Amino acid sequence: MGGPVTEGVSGGGSARSDGDSWDLASSVGATATMVASARALASRGPDALLNDRFAEPLVRAVGHPFFIRMLDGEIPVDDDDTPLTLQQRCEQMTVRTRFFDDFLIAATAGGIRQAVILAAGLDARAYRLPWPAGTVVFEVDQPEVIAFKTATLAQLGAEPTAERRAVAVDLRDDWPSALHDNFFDASTPTAWIAEGLLPYLPPEAQDRLLDNITSLSAAGSRLATENITSMDVFTDDRARAFRSAWRKHGLDFDVADLVWTGPRRQAGDHLRSAGWQVNVHATEDLYAQYGFTLPDNEVLAAFRGAISYLSAELG
C-alpha cells in the first residue's frame, strides 16, 4: 500500500450517495490530498509558515497528477484566474493547521493523554507534534487510507512521537466499537479533532457523530472542529468561480459534488445542548493570532462568513 494510489481517480466527480467509497486520489479522499498539498507548500523555504515535513512525500506517494504538478510548480497559482494567490493559500492553511495543532498541544499541556483524530487522512500529527510521554493518539479513517499512510510513513523511516493506534473503520460504520476494540478508555478525558470533516457528512450524520463523541467523552474532554452556518458557500457563484479556475488547470473533481448541501444544525448549538462549553473563533481573530491580516479576497470572505472554528470542553 506504499505506492501511488491512482486507481479510481475521479473523472469529473459525481454526487455523493450512501455507501460510496474512495481512495486518496478520488472523491472525498482527494480532498485530504488537497489539504496535504497546501501544508506541503506552506512548509517550504527558509521562512516556512509550517513545519510538516511529511506532507510533501505523502502527496507524492498518492500520485494524483494535479497535486504533483502543483508541488512541481507547474500549476500557475498566482495568475488572474486563480482565486487565491500562493501566499494566501499558504496563510489560510497555516491558520487552519496551527489552530488544530495548538488545540492538541494545549489539551495535553492541560493533562489530557488521549487524543482522537477523526477522518485522519494524510494528517501526520501523530508523527510531528511534541506529545507528552504516555500520550495515546488514535487515528480513525477508512482501512485503505490507514494502510496507505502507515506503509508510506514507515518507508520514510518516520516514527510516531506518541503511542499511535490506527483505527481502520469507515465513520459511517460502528466506529465507537472499533475505538473500544483498540483499547480506547472512555473513562479518561479525550482531546478530539474533526478537521475538515463535517461538510462531507449529511446533516443527520454530523449530529450522530457529535452525539457519539459526547457519549465517549469523560468530563474534561475537549473537541475542536468547524462551525458551519451555511453550506451555500460550497455551491454559490463565488465557489463556482473557484472550482472552474482549478478545473481549467486539470483538477478532476468538484468539491461541490462531495459535500452534503442543505440546512444543518450548527455544531456549536448541538454541542451546547449536550453539555459542552463552546467557544467559536472568528477567522479574523485567528489570522491576527498567527500574525496575518485577512486579505480582501472574495472567496475567503465567503468562507469567513459561513465557516468558523470552534473549541469545546465537556463540563
C-alpha positions in Angstrom: 0.0 0.0 0.0 3.0 2.3 0.0 2.9 3.0 -3.8 0.9 5.6 -5.7 -2.9 5.5 -5.2 -4.0 6.2 -8.7 -6.8 3.8 -9.4 -10.3 5.2 -9.3 -9.3 8.8 -9.9 -12.4 10.7 -10.4 -13.0 12.0 -13.9 -15.2 14.9 -13.0 -16.9 13.5 -9.9 -20.5 12.7 -9.1 -22.9 13.5 -6.3 -22.5 11.7 -3.1 -24.6 8.6 -2.2 -25.0 6.4 0.8 -22.2 3.8 0.9 -20.0 5.5 -1.7 -16.3 4.8 -1.5 -13.0 6.5 -2.3 -9.2 6.4 -2.0 -6.8 9.3 -1.5 -6.8 10.1 -5.2 -10.6 10.3 -5.7 -13.8 11.8 -4.3 -13.6 12.8 -0.6 -10.2 11.2 -0.2 -8.7 13.5 -2.7 -9.7 16.5 -0.6 -7.3 15.1 2.1 -4.6 15.1 -0.6 -5.5 18.7 -1.5 -5.1 19.8 2.1 -1.8 18.0 2.5 -0.5 19.7 -0.7 -1.3 23.1 0.8 0.5 22.1 4.0 3.5 21.0 1.9 3.6 24.4 0.1 3.4 26.2 3.4 6.2 24.2 4.8 8.7 25.2 2.1 11.5 27.7 2.1 13.7 29.4 4.8 10.7 31.4 6.1 8.2 28.4 6.0 4.9 29.1 7.8 4.5 25.4 8.8 6.8 22.5 9.6 5.1 19.5 8.2 8.0 17.5 6.6 5.7 14.6 5.9 3.1 16.4 3.8 5.0 16.5 0.5 6.2 12.9 0.5 2.7 11.7 1.3 1.2 13.7 -1.5 3.8 12.4 -4.0 3.1 8.9 -2.8 -0.6 9.3 -3.5 0.3 10.3 -7.1 -2.6 12.5 -8.0 -1.4 14.3 -11.2 -2.8 17.7 -10.4 -1.2 17.9 -6.9 2.1 16.5 -8.2 2.1 19.3 -10.8 1.2 21.8 -8.1 4.2 20.8 -6.0 6.4 20.9 -9.0 5.4 24.4 -9.8 3.6 23.5 -13.0 0.2 24.9 -11.9 0.1 28.7 -12.2 -1.0 29.7 -8.7 -0.7 33.5 -9.0 -2.4 34.2 -12.3 -5.6 36.2 -12.8 -7.8 33.2 -12.9 -6.7 31.6 -9.6 -9.0 32.6 -6.8 -6.2 32.5 -4.1 -2.6 33.5 -4.5 0.1 31.1 -3.3 0.7 33.3 -0.3 -3.0 33.5 0.6 -3.4 29.7 0.2 -0.4 29.1 2.5 -1.6 31.6 5.1 -5.1 30.1 5.1 -3.7 26.6 5.6 -1.3 27.8 8.2 -4.2 29.3 10.3 -6.2 26.1 9.9 -3.3 23.7 10.7 -2.0 25.7 13.7 -5.5 26.1 15.2 -5.8 22.3 15.5 -2.1 21.8 16.4 -2.3 24.3 19.2 -5.6 22.9 20.4 -4.0 19.4 20.8 -0.8 20.9 22.4 -2.9 22.9 24.9 -5.1 19.9 25.7 -2.1 17.7 26.5 -0.5 20.6 28.4 -3.7 20.5 30.5 -3.1 16.9 31.4 -5.1 15.0 28.7 -3.2 11.9 27.5 -5.7 10.5 24.9 -6.4 12.1 21.6 -8.6 11.0 18.7 -8.2 12.3 15.1 -11.3 11.6 13.2 -11.0 11.2 9.4 -7.3 11.4 9.8 -6.5 11.3 6.1 -2.9 12.4 5.5 -2.7 14.1 8.9 0.7 13.4 10.4 0.2 14.9 13.8 0.9 11.6 15.5 4.4 11.8 13.9 5.2 15.5 14.2 3.7 17.1 17.3 5.6 17.1 20.6 3.3 14.8 22.5 4.0 14.3 26.3 5.2 10.9 27.4 2.3 8.5 27.8 0.0 10.1 25.2 -2.0 7.7 23.1 -3.2 9.1 19.7 -6.0 7.3 17.8 -6.2 7.9 14.1 -9.6 6.9 12.6 -10.2 6.5 8.9 -11.1 4.1 6.2 -8.9 0.9 6.1 -7.3 1.7 2.7 -6.4 5.2 3.9 -4.9 4.0 7.2 -2.9 1.2 5.4 -1.5 3.6 2.8 -0.4 6.3 5.3 1.1 3.7 7.7 3.1 2.0 5.0 4.3 5.2 3.3 5.5 6.8 6.6 7.2 3.5 7.5 9.0 3.6 4.2 10.2 7.1 5.0 11.6 5.8 8.3 9.1 8.0 10.3 8.4 7.1 13.9 5.3 8.3 15.8 6.0 10.8 18.6 3.2 9.2 20.7 1.7 5.8 21.0 -0.2 5.7 17.7 -3.2 3.4 17.4 -4.6 3.2 13.9 -8.4 2.5 13.8 -9.3 1.3 10.3 -13.1 1.9 10.1 -15.5 4.0 8.0 -17.1 6.7 10.1 -20.4 5.6 8.7 -20.0 2.3 10.4 -19.7 1.5 14.2 -16.5 3.4 14.8 -17.1 3.8 18.6 -16.9 0.0 18.9 -13.7 0.0 16.8 -12.2 2.6 19.1 -13.0 0.4 22.1 -11.5 -2.6 20.3 -8.3 -0.6 20.2 -8.4 0.0 23.9 -9.9 3.5 23.9 -10.6 4.5 27.5 -13.9 6.3 27.8 -13.3 6.9 31.5 -10.5 9.4 30.9 -10.7 12.8 29.2 -10.0 12.8 25.5 -9.0 15.5 23.0 -10.9 15.1 19.8 -10.4 16.9 16.4 -12.6 16.6 13.4 -10.8 18.8 10.9 -12.5 19.5 7.5 -14.9 16.6 8.1 -18.4 18.0 8.8 -19.2 19.3 5.3 -18.8 15.8 3.9 -21.3 14.4 6.3 -25.1 14.5 5.8 -26.7 16.7 8.5 -28.1 13.8 10.4 -24.7 12.1 10.3 -23.0 15.2 11.6 -25.3 15.2 14.6 -24.8 11.5 15.1 -21.0 12.0 15.1 -21.2 14.7 17.7 -23.5 12.6 19.8 -21.1 9.7 19.6 -18.2 11.9 20.6 -20.3 13.1 23.6 -21.2 9.6 24.7 -17.5 8.6 24.6 -16.2 11.6 26.4 -15.4 11.8 30.1 -15.8 15.2 31.9 -12.9 17.5 30.9 -12.8 16.2 27.3 -12.2 18.7 24.6 -13.2 19.0 20.9 -12.1 21.1 18.0 -13.9 21.3 14.7 -15.6 23.7 12.3 -18.9 25.5 12.9 -20.9 25.8 9.7 -23.6 28.4 9.4 -24.3 27.9 5.6 -23.4 25.2 3.1 -24.1 27.6 0.2 -20.5 28.7 0.3 -19.6 25.5 -1.5 -22.1 25.9 -4.3 -22.7 29.7 -4.9 -21.3 31.8 -7.8 -18.1 32.5 -5.9 -17.5 28.9 -5.2 -18.3 28.1 -8.8 -15.6 30.5 -10.0 -13.1 28.9 -7.5 -13.8 25.5 -8.9 -13.7 26.4 -12.5 -10.3 28.0 -12.1 -8.8 24.8 -10.8 -10.6 22.7 -13.3 -9.0 24.8 -16.1 -5.7 23.6 -14.8 -6.7 19.9 -14.6 -8.3 19.3 -11.2 -10.5 16.3 -11.9 -13.1 16.5 -9.1 -15.5 19.1 -7.9 -15.8 19.7 -4.1 -19.4 20.8 -4.7 -20.2 17.2 -5.7 -18.7 15.9 -2.5 -20.4 18.0 0.3 -23.9 17.5 1.6 -25.8 20.7 1.0 -29.0 21.9 2.6 -29.7 23.2 6.1 -28.0 21.7 9.1 -27.7 22.5 12.8 -24.6 24.4 13.8 -22.2 22.2 15.5 -21.8 24.7 18.3 -25.5 24.7 19.0 -25.6 20.9 19.0 -22.7 20.7 21.4 -24.1 23.3 23.8 -27.3 21.3 24.1 -25.3 18.2 25.0 -23.4 20.0 27.9 -20.3 21.3 26.2 -18.9 24.7 26.8 -18.3 26.1 23.3 -16.0 28.9 22.0 -16.4 29.9 18.4 -13.2 31.5 17.0 -13.7 34.2 14.3 -11.4 33.8 11.3 -10.1 37.4 11.6 -9.1 36.7 15.2 -7.2 33.6 14.3 -5.4 35.3 11.4 -4.3 38.0 13.8 -3.3 35.5 16.4 -0.9 33.8 13.9 0.5 37.1 12.6 -1.5 37.5 9.4 -4.0 40.1 8.1 -7.1 38.6 6.5 -6.8 39.6 2.8 -9.5 41.4 0.9 -10.4 38.3 -1.1 -13.9 37.4 -2.2 -13.5 33.6 -1.7 -12.0 34.0 1.7 -14.7 36.5 2.7 -17.4 34.0 1.7 -15.9 31.2 3.7 -15.2 33.5 6.7 -18.9 34.3 6.9 -20.0 30.6 6.6 -17.4 28.6 8.4 -15.6 29.4 11.6 -13.6 27.2 14.0 -14.8 26.1 17.4 -13.3 24.5 20.5 -15.3 23.0 23.3 -14.9 21.4 26.7 -17.3 18.9 28.3 -18.4 20.4 31.6 
